[in-house]
């Protein structure tokens, strides 16, 4: 268990550093944070899952991550649209937008789960 955690920290740290360099080279700089955490943690997790459990298990994990990413994309688009000012109207309250968008995330995630894991 301790060795697996150490590998996770080292591999995750190396991948975070690589993505930080890539993010630093991109314009606009707001993309830098996008490449900082999630991809590196996902890659480290998939690498460990493949090494420990094999390709079938890592494939299942990858499909789960993809479904979660699509659901997060739907959440992000919805909350972005809700919080932007539109033609003189005030934006929606952030708490209301986050709660409503979270419900959409949940629906999309479970719908994809039902499609990928019947």
ABEGO torsion letter per residue (X at the ends): XAAAAAAAAAAAAAAAAAAAAAAAABOBAAAAAAAAAAAAAAAAAAAAAAAAAEAAAAAAAAAAAAAAAAAAAAAAAAAAAAABBBGGBBBBBAAAAAAAAAAAAAAAAAAAAAAABX
